[in-house]
Amino acid sequence: MVSVKDKAEYLVMFVNEFAKRYQLTDIQAYRYLKRFKAIDFLEKEYNVAHTQSFDDMVDAMSGYCQRYGGALS
């Protein structure tokens, strides 16, 4: 069973990596990811997502957000 702490720590680290890639603050990155449903996806698919590299997941979530109207690429 996945602990809430593990999932929360992963999401914080992911948001930080996403923010670095796109030169955003952590808050801007979180709001973008939340608006375009990536946070929901990562919460639901944590068991698979956390086994991938952050680089790969940032790429994947960038594309995911674009499908929901996000403009970062």
N, C-alpha and C positions, 0 to 999 in steps of 0.2 A: 504494500500500500504506500502510495506517495504521500509524504508529509507536506503540510501546508508551508512549512518553513523552506523545504527544498524547492518547491515550486515558486515561492516568493523570491528566494535568492536568485533563481534562474532568471525570472522575469526582470529583476533589477539589473542583473548583469547584461541581459540581452538588450534592454533599453539603453544602457550605457554604451554598448558596442554599436548599436544603431545610431545613436547620437554622434559618436565619434566619426563614423563613416560619412554622415551627411552634415557634419559641422553644425549640429543643433545642441541646444541645452538638453539635459535629461528630461525636463518638463515638456519641452517642445516635442521631443521624440515620443514620449509617452502619449501625449495628446494626439499626435499623428497616428501612432499605432492603434490607439483606442478608437479614433474616429473611423479608421478604415479597416476595423475588425481583426487586426493581427493579434492584439492582446487576447481576444476571445479564442482565436484559433490556437494560440500557444498554450493557453490554459487547458483547452480541451485535448490537445494533442501533445501534451508535455512528455508523455512516456516515450515518444519517438523523437520529438524536437530536441530534447536535452542530450540525445546521443550524437547529434550532428555538431559540426564545428560552428562557432559563432559566425564566421565568414559565410559559410554556406547558408545558414539560417537567415542572416541579414539579406543575402541575395534573394532567397526564397520569399521572405516576408515583404521585400520591396516589390516583387512581382505580384504578390498577393494583394498588397495595398493598391497597386495600380489597377487591378481588376475591379476594385471597389471605388475607383475615382481618384486615388492618390497620384500625385504628380512627381514625386521624387524618383530618380532613377540613377 
